Amino acid sequence: MSQRGSVSGDATFWGPDFAALAEQDPQIADVVVGELDRLRGGLQLIASENFTSPAVLAALGSTLSNKYAEGYPGRRYYGGCQQVDRAEEIGIARAEELFAVDGPDGRVAVHANLQPHSGASANLAAYAALVQPGDPVLAMSLPHGGHLTHGAKVSFSGRWFTPVAYTVRRDTELIDFDEVRDLALQHRPKMIIAGATAYPRLIDFARFREIADEVGAWLMVDAAHFIGLVAGHAIPSPVPYADVVTFTTHKVLRGPRGGMIICRPELAARIDKAVFPFSQGGPLMHAVAAKAVALGECLRPEFRDYAAAVVANSKALADGLAAEGMRPVSGGTDTHLALLDLQELDVTGAAAESRCDAARITLNKNAIPYDPAPPMTASGIRVGAAAVTTQGMSESDMKDVAALISRAVRDADGSEAGDLAAAVSALVARHPAYPRPAGG
Ligand SMILES: Cc1ncc(COP(=O)(O)O)c(C=O)c1O
């Protein structure tokens, strides 16, 4: 390890040393460099990904990773937690400031838990806090955009609870609230989940609240995808309506890979106990500190500009792809992501994904509502604008991106892949992700 420079006064910082990694473990160093080259050299359009800042990466790569800190600030099961306590307290305060909302009687306080290791862990904790094994839980169907943790048989949620799934309407491809209410009245779920992995539109949280109240269910909002847009005030917040809001910190929010929970203050103890000790042990304190850094970034005015630009770029990309013959599911997007139906082009989602990959465009195949194709083939693709917006692309760039995707998707024999990859390199070179230091 090597000394990296002075932070303040006599204090010196010891942190990640790439030269040491390269010398000690060239194989893994090569992976790290290869991934950086991949990120820099292509278009990153996976809707759940983003580029974290150097400050977030510095916290992630710090010696905070060494510390055991079971418990919560001021109530730990280990000594030596003075410094990590500060990181968690700062992060909690920032989260509570960011997600508190203005009610008719002033600010409505919230409680934040920064310890979930991932979005799935945050969801497991929310289930553990609010429902009992066997209870019915009403959530969005997986093939219509729900997440595995919303009741899929392969996850704890479908194995230990009794899932009931709502869908989107065939005609509008929007959440079918008549069906949500009918299913709620029929199955009397103990919890209703709003939120999805592939739903491009705003969600009517007030309507979900009404239905939850009608049947006496908890309302959990899984805001993993769009919480960054909420943090940046680009879309309405679920916080005034939900009992619990779970999310990942690495999507539009642009923090480290991880999860978080926001809840009403009355539920604080239940949520905290459901995270630790019920479903997790020691928190990842380097990740908690990195979440605090990201939340600090979200509180800055620039983050509002970023969130607005993400939505504008996403709409421009969806419009551009529609002009190229790809049908946006639900007719468009209000968020950072769009889902495109490729059936008119007679190209499967899987083929589109691999053809784009050959052109250095990274996106994913995705089922569309009522998809006739199996999930591993799928009839659609999902694209997101979070990462390209971080690297400074604008709505006019999205037109170029749409044209490149369109050519790649139609390139059945791969004959254009080389030219397309070169065009992608030229485009991203104008807006470099993780730019090389001058002279580097
Ligand atoms: C809506 C939703 N919930 C939960 C998760 C799970 O997050 P993780 O992969 O961090 O476990 C995801 C992941 O993409 C998601 O989209």
The ligand as an ORCA input file, in Angstrom:
! r2SCAN-3c Opt
* xyz 0 1
  C     -37.421     -2.966     -8.625
  C     -36.202     -3.676     -8.122
  N     -36.181     -4.142     -6.873
  C     -35.130     -4.797     -6.367
  C     -34.006     -5.007     -7.132
  C     -32.881     -5.819     -6.556
  O     -31.717     -5.115     -6.364
  P     -30.334     -5.894     -6.164
  O     -29.943     -6.416     -7.500
  O     -29.419     -4.842     -5.613
  O     -30.586     -6.983     -5.176
  C     -33.958     -4.529     -8.439
  C     -32.756     -4.748     -9.261
  O     -32.623     -4.379    -10.365
  C     -35.091     -3.854     -8.951
  O     -35.112     -3.397    -10.200
*
